[in-house]
């Protein structure tokens, strides 16, 4: 990162750290959602952006993380440990799925990961004794006041988002990131020059699972209630992909910029086109993607947001 990028990042970190002292619960909830969206977009970026594999598995990782955190908390584990555990479970799922599914490419891989999320949702719906079935699961109410809870989960999601960004930055600058970019450019050629493509893309898929799983675990604690239709919703994956596209696929700052832009557009459409929310939001996003195919980070040759990681 260049000096100006570091300075801008530090300024943003300081501003975001003091927001809870000056914002109401509604604004904190919006900001918390923004952090969660950014985490999901960055988690998808590990496999979809760096490696170029069109994964639809974000919802599967998010949902498994939500259930892992909820079930462990109901059995006495502290929230923070349960969120870490959720990430580990989702990461392990990513490793197993990666070994099985990353032999596929393109549309076949996308459909396979989509099916995984649907299968997990059906299992959660059917396994009543363990997951609560379609009725879902409730977490005990926190002793914190609404104001304290809003600030607490703001900081939690903020820290997770910051850690996800640092891991993505480290990955982009590491041998793993180089290998993933080689896979994106030409996987067969990468194999020929000695890059262990199976290992690299599996690790990228696992990293994608870890952070989406942690986000799902924190989300479960934030809402206090989860159900299969909510946490395994395909729209979770769609939003992650759209946000990465909006900001810039395969870039460092793109997923964060895309998350902020998506949330701003979403709130604007809710307030002005309530009856046609989904359609209006879709049209706006499509127009942005069509006219900015490289994402918002491509606006201007001397963008402050940095270069693409695959160059």
C-alpha positions in Angstrom: 0.0 0.0 0.0 1.2 3.5 -0.8 1.6 6.1 1.9 -1.5 8.0 0.9 -3.5 4.7 1.0 -2.2 4.1 4.5 -3.0 7.6 5.7 -6.6 7.4 4.2 -7.1 4.0 5.8 -5.9 5.2 9.2 -8.3 8.3 9.0 -11.1 6.0 8.1 -10.3 3.6 11.0 -10.3 6.5 13.5 -13.5 8.0 12.2 -15.3 4.6 12.3 -14.0 4.0 15.8 -15.7 7.1 17.2 -19.0 6.9 15.3 -20.8 5.1 18.2 -20.2 8.1 20.4 -22.2 10.4 18.0 -24.8 8.2 16.3 -28.2 6.8 17.2 -29.2 3.2 17.2 -30.6 3.3 13.7 -27.4 4.7 12.2 -25.4 2.1 14.2 -27.6 -0.7 12.8 -27.0 0.6 9.3 -23.3 0.8 9.8 -23.2 -2.7 11.3 -25.0 -4.0 8.3 -22.5 -2.2 6.1 -19.6 -4.0 7.8 -21.4 -7.3 7.5 -21.9 -6.7 3.8 -18.3 -5.8 3.4 -17.2 -9.0 5.1 -19.3 -11.1 2.8 -18.1 -9.3 -0.3 -14.4 -9.7 0.8 -15.0 -13.3 1.7 -16.3 -13.9 -1.8 -13.4 -12.0 -3.3 -10.9 -14.7 -2.0 -12.3 -17.3 -4.4 -14.4 -15.3 -6.9 -12.1 -12.2 -7.3 -8.6 -13.6 -6.9 -9.1 -17.1 -8.3 -11.9 -16.3 -10.7 -14.1 -19.2 -9.6 -17.8 -18.1 -9.6 -18.8 -19.3 -6.1 -22.4 -19.3 -4.9 -21.4 -20.8 -1.6 -21.4 -17.7 0.5 -24.9 -18.4 1.9 -23.8 -21.9 2.8 -20.9 -20.6 4.8 -22.9 -17.8 6.4 -25.7 -20.2 7.4 -23.4 -22.9 8.8 -21.6 -20.2 10.8 -24.9 -18.9 12.2 -26.0 -22.3 13.3 -22.6 -23.2 14.7 -22.5 -20.1 16.8 -26.1 -20.4 18.0 -25.9 -24.1 19.0 -22.6 -23.6 20.9 -23.9 -20.5 22.7 -27.0 -22.5 23.7 -24.7 -25.1 25.2 -22.8 -22.6 27.3 -20.0 -21.3 25.0 -19.2 -17.6 25.2 -20.3 -15.5 22.2 -16.7 -14.6 21.2 -15.5 -18.2 21.3 -18.7 -19.3 19.4 -17.9 -16.8 16.6 -14.4 -18.1 16.3 -15.8 -21.6 16.3 -18.3 -20.6 13.6 -15.4 -19.4 11.4 -13.5 -22.7 11.9 -16.5 -24.8 11.1 -17.2 -22.8 7.9 -13.6 -22.9 7.0 -13.5 -26.7 7.4 -16.6 -26.9 5.2 -14.8 -24.8 2.6 -11.8 -27.2 2.7 -14.0 -30.3 2.2 -16.1 -28.7 -0.5 -13.0 -27.3 -2.2 -11.5 -30.8 -2.4 -14.7 -32.1 -3.9 -16.0 -29.3 -6.0 -13.0 -27.3 -7.2 -12.4 -30.0 -9.8 -15.3 -28.4 -11.6 -15.0 -25.1 -13.4 -17.2 -22.3 -14.7 -21.0 -22.8 -14.7 -20.6 -26.4 -13.3 -18.8 -25.1 -10.2 -21.3 -22.2 -9.7 -24.3 -24.6 -9.8 -22.6 -27.1 -7.5 -21.9 -24.4 -4.8 -25.5 -23.2 -5.2 -26.8 -26.7 -4.6 -24.8 -27.0 -1.4 -26.5 -24.0 0.1 -29.9 -25.4 -0.8 -29.0 -28.8 0.6 -27.9 -27.3 3.9 -31.1 -25.3 4.1 -33.2 -28.4 3.6 -31.2 -30.3 6.2 -31.7 -27.4 8.7 -35.4 -27.4 7.9 -35.7 -31.1 8.4 -33.5 -31.7 11.4 -36.0 -30.5 14.0 -34.4 -31.9 17.1 -31.0 -30.3 16.4 -31.7 -27.1 14.4 -35.2 -26.3 15.4 -36.4 -27.0 11.9 -38.4 -24.3 10.1 -39.2 -22.7 13.5 -35.5 -21.8 13.9 -33.6 -21.2 17.1 -33.7 -18.4 19.7 -30.7 -17.0 21.6 -31.2 -15.7 25.2 -31.8 -12.0 25.4 -28.7 -10.0 26.4 -28.6 -8.0 29.6 -27.3 -5.0 27.7 -29.6 -2.0 26.9 -30.5 -1.5 23.3 -28.0 1.4 23.1 -25.2 -0.8 24.6 -26.1 -3.7 22.3 -26.1 -1.5 19.2 -22.6 -0.1 20.0 -21.3 -3.5 21.0 -22.2 -5.3 17.8 -21.1 -2.3 15.8 -17.6 -2.7 17.2 -17.7 -6.5 16.9 -18.6 -6.4 13.2 -16.1 -3.5 12.7 -13.3 -5.6 14.1 -14.2 -8.6 12.1 -14.4 -6.4 8.9 -11.0 -4.9 9.7 -9.4 -8.3 10.3 -11.0 -9.7 7.1 -9.5 -6.7 5.1 -6.0 -7.3 6.6 -6.2 -11.0 5.7 -7.3 -10.1 2.2 -4.5 -7.6 1.9 -1.9 -10.1 3.2 -3.3 -12.8 0.9 -3.1 -10.5 -2.2 0.6 -9.7 -1.4 1.5 -13.3 -0.6 2.5 -16.4 -2.6 -1.1 -17.6 -2.2 -2.4 -14.5 -3.8 0.0 -14.8 -6.6 -1.0 -18.4 -7.2 -4.7 -17.5 -7.1 -4.2 -14.8 -9.7 -2.3 -17.2 -11.9 -5.2 -19.6 -11.6 -7.6 -16.8 -12.7 -5.4 -16.0 -15.7 -4.8 -19.5 -16.9 -5.1 -22.5 -14.6 -3.7 -25.0 -17.1 -0.6 -22.8 -17.6 -0.2 -22.4 -13.8 -0.2 -26.2 -13.4 2.4 -26.5 -16.1 4.8 -24.1 -14.3 4.6 -26.0 -11.0 1.9 -24.1 -9.1 -0.2 -26.4 -6.9 -3.5 -25.1 -8.2 -5.6 -27.6 -6.2 -4.0 -26.5 -2.9 -4.2 -22.8 -3.7 -7.8 -22.6 -4.8 -8.9 -24.9 -1.9 -7.2 -22.6 0.6 -8.9 -19.6 -1.1 -12.2 -21.3 -0.8 -11.6 -22.1 2.8 -10.7 -18.5 3.6 -13.9 -17.5 1.9 -15.7 -19.8 4.3 -14.0 -18.6 7.4 -15.0 -15.0 7.2 -18.5 -15.6 5.9 -18.9 -18.1 8.8 -17.8 -15.5 11.4 -20.2 -13.0 9.9 -23.0 -15.5 10.2 -22.1 -16.2 13.8 -22.1 -12.6 14.8 -25.4 -12.0 12.8 -27.0 -14.8 14.8 -26.1 -13.1 18.1 -27.1 -9.7 16.8 -30.6 -10.8 15.8 -31.1 -13.3 18.6 -33.0 -15.6 16.2 -32.2 -17.6 13.1 -34.1 -19.8 10.7 -33.0 -21.7 7.6 -34.8 -19.5 5.1 -33.0 -16.5 6.6 -29.4 -17.6 7.0 -29.2 -19.9 4.0 -31.0 -17.3 1.7 -29.5 -17.3 -1.8 -29.8 -13.5 -1.7 -26.9 -13.4 0.7 -24.7 -14.8 -2.0 -26.2 -12.6 -4.7 -25.6 -9.5 -2.7 -21.9 -10.5 -2.0 -21.3 -11.0 -5.7 -23.1 -7.8 -6.7 -21.1 -5.7 -4.1 -17.8 -7.2 -5.4 -18.8 -6.3 -8.9 -19.9 -2.8 -8.0 -16.6 -2.1 -6.2 -14.2 -4.0 -8.4 -13.7 -7.8 -8.6 -10.2 -8.9 -7.6 -9.2 -5.6 -6.0 -8.3 -4.8 -2.4 -10.7 -1.9 -1.7 -13.3 -2.9 -4.2 -15.5 -5.1 -2.0 -15.6 -2.5 0.7 -16.5 0.3 -1.7 -19.1 -2.0 -3.3 -20.7 -2.7 0.1 -21.0 1.0 0.9 -22.4 1.8 -2.5 -24.8 -1.1 -2.4 -26.1 -0.1 1.0 -26.5 3.6 0.0 -28.4 2.6 -3.1 -30.5 0.1 -1.2 -31.5 2.8 1.4 -32.2 5.3 -1.3 -34.5 2.9 -3.2 -36.3 1.9 0.0 -37.1 5.5 0.8 -38.1 6.5 -2.8 -39.3 3.4 -4.6 -40.8 1.3 -1.8 -43.4 -0.5 -4.1 -40.8 -1.3 -6.7 -37.8 -1.8 -4.4 -36.4 -5.0 -5.9 -36.9 -4.0 -9.5 -35.5 -0.5 -9.0 -32.5 -1.8 -7.1 -31.8 -4.3 -9.8 -32.0 -1.8 -12.6 -29.6 0.6 -10.8 -27.1 -2.2 -10.1 -27.3 -3.5 -13.7 -26.7 0.0 -15.1 -23.7 0.5 -12.8 -22.2 -2.9 -13.8 -22.8 -2.2 -17.5 -21.2 1.2 -17.5 -18.5 0.4 -14.9 -17.5 -3.2 -15.8 -14.3 -2.9 -13.7 -16.2 -1.5 -10.7 -16.1 1.8 -8.9 -12.4 1.6 -8.3 -11.9 2.0 -12.0 -13.3 5.6 -12.0 -10.2 7.6 -13.0 -6.8 6.4 -13.9 -5.4 8.0 -10.7 -8.0 6.6 -8.3 -7.1 6.9 -4.7 -8.4 3.3 -4.1 -5.4 1.6 -5.7 -4.5 -0.8 -8.4 -6.1 -4.1 -9.3 -4.5 -7.0 -7.6 -4.4 -9.1 -10.7 -2.0 -6.8 -12.6 
